[in-house]
């Protein structure tokens, strides 16, 4: 599945996006999750997956929230069909990071997060993450989708 794509990184104020120069030929419906205290390691993994394994979009949080000590890599894809392939790659190539399989965009929109993550947040932060989200799409002048993001209806302090 090797590609000739290049990657670029963009920062939106919280997320560091790693994007392929090629557009995906599939609709993204969720992401595979990796966790590590080493943000740079997660960025290396994102670049490797995009350059060598046919993924197109990934993001890593730039800072930690609450008492959480690990950054998260969200590796976007159309479905969970590659979960076993990624589990094996994590075991062999990325044994220094945690891999938590697939999370659908639908679960994110519903405010579904792990107890481990939520228990390290303040009460106000927990309310923000577990509240119902809405989907915002950014499109180019021709109407093509640039990026789709979930936004909370409430503000975080």
C-alpha positions in Angstrom: 0.0 0.0 0.0 3.0 2.3 -0.3 2.2 5.8 -1.7 4.1 8.6 -3.3 2.3 11.2 -1.2 4.0 14.0 0.8 2.8 15.2 4.2 2.2 18.7 5.5 1.5 19.7 9.0 -0.9 22.5 10.1 -1.7 23.9 13.5 -5.2 25.1 14.4 -4.4 26.3 17.9 -4.9 23.0 19.6 -4.5 20.1 17.1 -1.4 19.5 15.0 -2.8 18.1 11.7 -0.7 15.8 9.5 -2.2 15.7 6.1 -1.4 13.8 2.9 -0.8 15.7 -0.3 -3.2 13.2 -1.9 -7.0 13.4 -1.2 -8.6 10.2 0.1 -10.9 8.4 -2.2 -13.2 7.4 0.7 -15.4 9.2 3.2 -13.9 9.4 6.6 -16.2 8.2 9.3 -13.9 7.8 12.3 -10.4 7.3 13.6 -8.0 4.9 15.1 -6.6 6.1 18.5 -3.0 5.9 19.8 -1.8 7.3 23.1 1.6 8.3 24.4 3.3 10.9 26.7 5.6 11.6 23.8 3.8 13.9 21.4 6.7 13.8 18.9 6.5 10.0 18.7 2.8 10.2 17.8 3.6 12.7 15.1 6.3 10.4 13.7 3.7 7.5 13.6 1.1 9.8 11.8 3.7 10.7 9.2 4.7 7.0 8.7 1.1 5.8 8.4 0.4 8.5 5.8 3.6 8.1 3.8 3.8 4.3 3.9 0.3 2.8 4.6 -2.2 4.8 2.6 -3.8 6.9 5.4 -4.5 10.6 4.5 -5.4 12.6 7.7 -4.2 12.5 11.3 -4.0 14.9 14.3 -2.2 15.0 17.6 -3.2 17.3 20.5 -0.6 20.0 21.2 -1.3 20.3 24.9 -2.8 18.1 27.7 -6.1 18.8 29.4 -6.9 18.2 33.0 -4.7 15.7 34.7 -4.1 13.6 31.5 -0.5 12.8 30.9 -0.8 11.3 27.4 -1.3 12.9 24.0 -3.6 11.3 21.5 -3.1 10.5 17.8 -6.3 10.3 15.8 -5.6 8.4 12.5 -8.6 9.0 10.3 -10.1 6.3 8.0 -13.4 5.2 6.4 -14.1 2.3 8.8 -12.6 -0.1 11.3 -11.4 -2.6 8.7 -7.7 -2.0 9.4 -7.8 -2.4 13.2 -6.0 -5.7 13.2 -3.3 -4.5 10.7 -2.7 -1.5 13.0 -2.7 -3.7 16.1 0.1 -5.8 14.6 2.0 -2.7 13.4 1.7 -1.2 16.9 3.0 -4.5 18.4 6.0 -4.7 16.1 6.8 -1.0 15.1 5.2 1.1 17.9 5.4 -1.0 21.1 6.1 2.2 23.0 2.6 3.6 22.4 -0.9 2.4 23.4 -3.4 1.5 20.7 -7.1 1.7 21.4 -8.6 0.6 18.1 -11.4 2.5 16.3 -13.7 5.3 17.4 -16.5 6.5 15.1 -17.2 10.1 14.5 -20.8 9.3 15.7 -19.4 8.3 19.1 -17.4 11.6 19.3 -20.5 13.6 18.3 -22.5 11.8 21.1 -19.7 12.8 23.6 -18.5 9.3 24.3 -15.1 9.2 25.8 -13.2 6.7 28.0 -13.7 6.8 31.8 -9.9 6.9 32.1 -9.9 10.2 30.1 -13.0 11.7 31.7 -11.8 10.9 35.3 -8.8 13.2 34.8 -10.9 16.2 33.9 -12.6 18.9 36.0 -16.3 18.7 36.3 -16.7 21.6 33.8 -14.3 19.9 31.4 -16.2 16.6 31.6 -19.5 18.5 30.8 -17.8 20.0 27.7 -16.5 16.6 26.4 -19.7 14.6 27.1 -22.1 17.2 25.7 -23.8 16.6 22.4 -21.7 17.9 19.5 -22.6 19.3 16.1 -20.7 18.7 12.9 -19.2 21.7 11.1 -17.9 21.3 7.6 -15.4 23.6 5.9 -15.6 23.6 2.1 -13.5 25.2 -0.6 -14.9 27.7 -3.2 -16.0 24.8 -5.4 -17.9 23.1 -2.6 -15.4 20.4 -2.0 -15.0 19.3 1.6 -11.8 20.5 3.2 -12.3 19.2 6.7 -15.2 18.1 9.0 -15.0 18.9 12.8 -17.1 18.2 15.8 -17.9 21.3 17.9 -19.5 21.3 21.3 -22.6 23.4 21.9 -21.0 24.6 25.2 -17.8 26.4 25.9 -14.9 25.1 27.9 -13.3 27.3 30.6 
